[in-house]
Structure formats: structure tokens, C-alpha cells
Amino acid sequence: MAGYEGKSSDSEGRLGEMIFESILEEGVFRFDCSADDRNAAFPSISFQNPKVRDTPLVNVNEVPTYIPTFECSLGQQIVNIEFPPNTSFYGTGEVSGQLERTGKRIFTWNTDAWGYGSGTTSLYQSHPWVLAVLPNGEALGVLADTTRRCEIDLRKESNIKFVSSSAYPVITFGPFASPTDVLVSFSRAVGTVFMPPMWSLGYHQCRWSYDSDARVREIARTFREKRIPCDVIWMDIDYMDGFRCFTFDQERFPDPKSLVDDLHKNGFKAIWMLDPGIKHEEGYFVYDSGSKKDIWVQNADGKPFVGDVWPGPCVFPDFTRSSARSWWSNLVKDFISNGVDGIWNDMNEPAVFKTLTKTMPESNIHRGDSELGGIQNHSHYHNVYGMLMAKSTYEGMKQANGQKRPFVLTRAGFVGSQRYAATWTGDNLSTWEHLHMSISMVVQLGLSGQPLCGPDIGGFAGNATPKLFGRWMGVGSLFPFCRGHSETNTIDHEPWSFGEECEEVCRLALRRRYRLLHHIYTLFYMAHTRGIPVATPTFFADPKDLELRTHENSFLLGPVLVYASTGRNHELYKVQHKLPKGIWLGFDFEDTHPDLPALYLQGGSIIPVSPLYQSVEEIKHTDDLSLLVALNELGKAEGVLFEDDGDGYEYTRGGYLLTTYIAETESSVVTVKVLRTEGSKKRPNRKLHVQILLGKCAMIDAWGVDGEILQIAMPSDSEVSDLVTAGEKQLRIQIESAKSIPDMENISGHKGTELSRTPVELKSGEWALKIVPWIGGRIISMQHIPSGTQWLHRRVDVDGYEEYSGMEHRSAGCSEEYSVVERDLQQAGETESVQLECDIGGGLVLERQLYISKNETKVFRIDSGIVAREVGAGSGGFSRLVCLRVNPKFDLMHPTQSYISFTAIDGSKHEIWPESSEHVFEGDLRPHGEWMLIDKSLGLALVNRFSITQVKKCVIGWGTGSVNMELRSENRPVSRESPLKISHMYEVIGIK
């Protein structure tokens, strides 16, 4: 098992069908390229019990329905699995963009992906897993069981392709009758989600950072004063002393135990951040103890690796070693004594500053335990580093108090992380696009085995608007994990920060969550014990409905359908809702609002509803219990309620009550009763409130005693019709009388401003671009559609594609507001076009036209120029000195595999690989009208062509995970007759 480069088998240049054997249970198969490859595979880290993957079932003669093919070449194992036409793909873990994944390609490589976009190919977690839903509604899951970088290519319709280092097994689950059956089987392999304490399912409020204990107390007090439910307040990195983990700033957080005691008295829990980077500083007790035990990740030369993170130079625990995990767990155990209720593991990809790759060198050495794979370089363990850190944190919390369930949140993860930690979708943006993507991202993680997840509600980076924040809270309040979080130097993002209308919407949204808290808690018990997912795509209600498979603005919480408005101009109650077949009855808590999602309950279902709480601390088992009942076509319904202490482990010893309620109709009388129970916990003495839904939020109700039979006489058909009509009228009145959140993004002004606050989109041929006229006219997204690659993605207010008018870094033109002069020009040959202009002072205007030609759909062009409009006679008709600088910052999807290539005017050939220095090419060393950014891993190149008569210098600047490819004109005055111009174009080509 030892050897830095890992194991390999003698399978170069081979191809064919993979060999298989049955494992785990009926319908589950392990595939390998050969018997030698099977023996050469590394131990499984994704499987809860690695031996299960390596132990074939005896006396089983099953033959799989789908057999993968393989090709082994140059150390890579390429696996393909073909499915019938109209097969749909989901899963692939933490991914942005569309719900249905056909046409997408991603790479599993945990990456600090701040401000990611819909086309970003590597985020914070790695799940080499695809859920395939067949045309008939059956489903099959496929796991490439490798920890190394893995390409998941779904660009070919109905085909899954994996590419990773040899050798690794492929595990298939199914086909089974439904997607849920696949996920249940998958969970028996990789483990189910840990059982969360009930308080962790309430609302969490976070900020980078609440900078003092006084501010934390103020936030807590305001929640209670405004009667907005909340259970948890988070402490980001600034609570520490100089960003040193396991310490507290003595001025701002002098007595954390006292702070936590005060929070507990008011029904709040406190969660604190811990990062893996440990300050490289003698005298710091964490560094000293870790050095004494020799637990740091090492350079290739055997010395501790030192990389910059928040504290400055840092060392990193080698969590692949049991000694390091035990060391960390003991630190966590001691840390808990400060009153810590939960721990947040951030930056654990691991993220490293001041480096192109954003992480440590792949040549670093991990001295891993033999059962994990032994001594290997970082490329082998990179993707599981965060999961192993989360596991160590979880175990430390459990050691600190065996009577409490740990709660850990991790940013980085891998298949199996759900056994130890919740997760969130990373550093998203305060944009409508990210609100819309959040539904798909949450359900994709759930479909990959991680149900306890959610986004930063309102967006982490940037400033939300009132409507965006309120709409996001409306849907986010019903995600499995519910937390608001925002970045430093942004405006406040608490529920009361955006005006009275937004505050009221947030209050209603979070009250909904707490009314449904017992239902959500029950769903997590089912996820924990049986592997049943919590939040699922709407098509799970009818997997045969092909149209539902791409539906992205609704999702299911068990039998509850949440139908949301995720577009700025999308008014929920002005469009028809696409529902699955069968009975779906609308309901609310007398809180229907145009900025909140609509709620439906599936016919045949019963769900529990709680009284209104401000925190889980207020829950009493003797509180009244409500049941919402939606009868099916036969007049029947069924549902479950799980109850225990809300924390601890008594439930594992029978100390719980799992009740199955049924409703049956006979002779117009509905009988509601307990069908069966599990567990030794005694049923509380409490009232039972049954509400039978009729549709359009109309219902009839009755009171009884929980555990006793309750009979309810149903009204006649005509009376039901009258009740539904009255309910529909009342619903309409509620919607019309509600105070909608004002749309603060609507502005008036000069020509073009109707487009300037929403990115202008150009989409034609092979390109999709997003341009923001109001800040520098910058391009913030550049996506190549056929390859699914996003060559450029930046936040609205910085970087991206910029243009300058001078030699100084941020000269005029890069941040001013541009006018949209024309849109969709109908000149010959143009299908998509936008023309912008900006006054840069001194009578000068920076003009820019972006367009995609009908005749050249593979390229998009940009014509830019600095022109003189009003240059005074005293200057002789000439302007000041100006230089047109075209400055795009492209994302490096695979930094160590990317470089710039060109042939110079003098015929010399150049390959410029990433490094910190700037490269300037002028004269005959300039590219001869063309240079390209090559990504060897993708097998693609972004080609930039230009006129050498217009471009006097070409400049390359490497950054962290990015590169600038700047074109510069000559530096001179301009007149009306002599503008500065640069015309250039971009195209993506394949390379060998």
C-alpha cells in the first residue's frame, strides 16, 4: 500500500467490458477493469464499512442490466455506461447550474470557489456519483469509488463517462423501481446522515463577522423583540485571537462562557468556527503540541508544509493519520468546555492563499493510515481532507458530552461526509441567479447522500435587495438546513435589515418553518434510519413525467410541495403551477403572501404541525398537536410523527415514539386514528387538532385527544364546493391586500437604464454572455455552451472583462456606468448584439460593441474604441494621452494543467505557464494576431484573435486561479478623425 504515487495495474492500452461481482445486497454490483485492477484498487473511504465493497456476495448469480465499458491509457481509466434514450441525470454532488445534468461536465476537486457561477466545474465538495432516471421511471445509481480528481462527463445524451487515475472500481445500485429506492440502497453503502439535534433544524443567523459579544447579544435580543423565530447565532473567524484556532480575542470576546450562558437563557445556541490552518508560531499552544506529536502535512522533502491562510503562515494537520485525528478531537473536546454548542469547519478543501491552485501542492505527503491508503501524495487525499477533519471534529464533540448529539458544519466534503456533518453551498452571490440555483443545489446534494444542506440565504457576497432577500428567505426557510449568512463589508443581512415589508415576509417565512418543524424532524429521522431523502426534486412524485424532470422552482419535503418564485419578475400567483399528477391540495397558515412560496400537500398524506415557537427550547411534549390531512381518491391518508427528547441518544435505546396516523372515509365520515406505534416513549396527554384540507386553503377541522379515535362528518359535495369557493376568494383577498416587498432595483434615467440593473444576456450559437452596463460595462460570465465550460465568471462589481482608458490600473472606463445604446441590432449577419458607451471625461467616450454573427456562431466579437466627441479647439482638436486596454480575467479550471501558447511575429514559439510574475510582449515578440489559453485537462483552448496593427503590447498576469490576457493599444492623444480601436474575437477549439 505504500508509495507516494499510489498503486497501478498492468492495464495500459486495454479496453473492453468491465468484470463484475455482486456486493452489499441484491441489485448492487462492483465493476473493475480486470482482476488485477480489483486487487490494485485503494481502500474505499466513501463506504461506511470498506470491507463491504471488497467482499462479494456468495451464492448470488445476478447479472447486471447495464455493464460499463472501459479504456485504460496513460495512467487514466475511462469508463462509459450507455442508457436508453431520454434517460435523465442528477446527483454529482455539490454542483451549480441546472437540475438535470445532461450536457454538463464537472471535475471532482474540492476548490475554494468564492462567487462561483452556473458553469463552474469544481466546487467545495466531491461526489463522483450520478443518479440516472430511466424513461420508465426506474432509476440506477453509479459511483466511481475514487478519491482522486475525477471527470464526470454527461455531455453525451444518455451516457455517463468517468475519467480518473487507474485503478478504481465502479459501483452500480439498481435499476430499482424508483429513485428513492436507489438512494436507500446507496445509503446502506455510504451511510446515512447523522441524527441532528432538533435545535439545529431551526433558523441560524450568521455574519462574517459579529465582531463582539455585545453585537451578538444585540442580535439575539432583536430576534426576540421582533418575534422572529431563531435558534442559533454563529461566530465567524473574528472571535479568535489573531485568527488562531481554539483561542478567543480577549477584548471582543473576553468571556465566551458568559456569552453562551446568556444566549442559552434566551433560547439560543452558539456555533463557533474552526479552520484547519494552524498559525506557524512557536509559543502558540496548538502549534507547539502538534509539532511535538509530528502531525503536520509534509512537503515532498519531509518537512512540514507551510502555507498562508488567515493567520499568515500556517501548518496543516494530517487528518489521514489516526494520531492527528485524535489530537484534533482532544482539542475540540477541551474547546467545548467554553459552552460551544456546535462547530463550523471552514476553509478545509484545504484552502491556501497566495497560490495559483488555491490549495497545497499535490506533491505534499500524507502519512495516512493503512486502512485509508497508506502514505500518498496530496492528490490522493485532497478530496477527503475536509471529510476527515469533520469526522475528527464530530468525534471530539461526542467525547466532550456523550449525552448531546454533535453538530458540525463543513464546507469541504466527500461521499460519506453526511455521517459526520451538515454542509452548505459555499460562498454564493446575492443575485437572482443564485437564488434560483439554490433549489437545484440543495436537492442535488440530497440526491448524492447529503440531505442536511442549504445555501447562505440572501447570498454571501454582495448586497441583497429587499425583494431578493425576502423571496430567498421564503424558500430558504423550508430547506433542510436554514441559515442566513453574509460577507464582511456588505450591508446588514438580518431579517429586519430591508424594511418593514421584507421583515414581515421573513417573519412569516420562519414561522412557517417552525410550524413544520416536527414534520422536518420526522423526515430526518427517516433519513437517518432508512436513507430516505429529505428534500427531493418535484419529479420524485411522478418519476415517469419527463416534463417534471427539469422543473427547478419547486421541490418536495416529503409529501409537501414547495412552489417558489425564484425570478425577479416572476409573480407566483399570476402563473399556473405545474403540479405532479394526482391530488395536491393547497394549504397555508393564514399567511399566503405574493413573496412566499405556495404550499401543497399530496393526496393520501398526513403531516404534523406544531404550535408557533420562537425557538426549539419552548417545545413541550404536552403542547397541542395538529395534523394536516389530504385525502386521496379513495378517501384515505397516512402519515408519521417521530418524537424523542430532541437531543441525545435515548432514541437508539428505544426512547422514542414513532406514530403512524391514518384517516379513512366511510359513509361521509372520516375516522382519524393511530394505526401503529414504535418505541417505548409514552404518548403525551395532549389535545389533537385535525384539519382536513379541501383545496384552495379551505379546510374543515375538529378537536379530539391524541391516541383516541376521532370521527369527523364531511360536508356534502355542494357544501365542499362552497367552502372551496370561499377559500379561493379569501386567498385572493389575502394576496391582493398583502404588502409586497418593493422592487428597489427599478430605477429611471438615461437611455438604456431599463437594462442596466439586470445583466444583459447575449446567447446565440455556442456562447452565453452576461454583461453589467452599470459598473464598467464588464462581462461577468462567459460560457461556452457545447463544452459546458465557463471561462470567465466574476461578481458584478470587480474583475471579469474590463476595459481601461489609461496606463494606471483602474483608469476611467473600468467602473463607470455605461449606457446601452442599442440592443439586438438587425444589421446584416448579426443575431445577438449589444452596443455600450461611457463618458470617460475630457470629451472622450469609450465605445464597445459585442456581437455574435449568424455566419460565425462559434465566435463572439468585441469592437472597442476610444473616440473624441467634444475635444476643445485650444487643444488643437486632440485629447489627453489615452491607451485602450482590454483586460479580461479568465478562470483557470485546472490551474496546474493550464498555460498560454502562441507563435510570435518573429516566428518564435512560446508556452507561458502559471507563475507570479507579469509577462509583457511587444514588438516582434507579440503574438502574431492570436494567442490561446489551453486547459490540458479539458482538452480545450480559448483562442483570442486580434489585429496586430491595433495591439502594441500583450500582457499576461497570473493570479490565484486566474489569468489576465491583456491587449493594449498605443498610448497617444485621439481626435474625431483618429480614434483608438481594438477589434478582437474569442473561440473555443479542441486540442490533442
Secondary structure, DSSP 8 states (H G I E B T S, - for coil): ---TT----S-TTEEEE-EEEEBSSTTEEEEESSHHHHHHS---SSSSSHHHHT-B-TT-----SS--EEEEETTEEEEEEE--TT-EEEE-SS--S-SS-TT-EEEE-----TT--TT-S--SEE--EEEEE-TTS-EEEEEE--SS-EEEE--STTEEEEEEES---EEEEEEESSHHHHHHHHHHHH-------GGGGSEEE--TT--SHHHHHHHHHHHHHTT----EEEE-GGGSBTTBTT---TTTSS-HHHHHHHHHHTT-EEEEEE-S-EE--TT-HHHHHHHHHT-B-B-TTSSB--EEETTEEEE-B-TTSHHHHHHHHHHHHHHGGGT--EEEE-STTT--SSSTTSS--TT-EEE--TTTTSEEEHHHHGGGHHHHHHHHHHHHHHHH-TTS---EEESSEETTGGGT-EEE--S-BSSHHHHHHHHHHHHHHHTTT--SEE-EET-SBS---HHHHHHHHHHHTTSSSEEE---TTS---STTTT-HHHHHHHHHHHHHHHHTHHHHHHHHHHHHHH---SEEEGGGG-TT-TGGGG--SEEEETTEEEE---STT--GGGS-----SS-EEEE-SS---TTS-EEEEETTEEEEE----SSGGG--TTS-EEEEEE--TTSEEEEEEEES-SSSSGGGGT--EEEEEEEEEETTEEEEEEEEEESS------EEEEEEEEETTEEEEEEEETTS-EEEE---HHHHHHHHHHHHHHHHHHHHHS-----TT----STTHHHHTS-EEEEETTEEEEEETTTTTEEEEEEETTTTEEEEE--TTSSSEEEESSSSTT-TTSSS--EEEEES--STTEEEEEEEEEEEETTEEEEEEEEEETTEEEEEEEEEEEEESS--GGGTT--S-B--EEEEEEE-SSGGGEEEEEEBTTS-EEEE---SSEEEEEGGGSBSSEEEEEETTTTEEEEEEE-TTT--EEEEEEETTEEEEEEE---B---SSS-EEEEEEEEEEE--
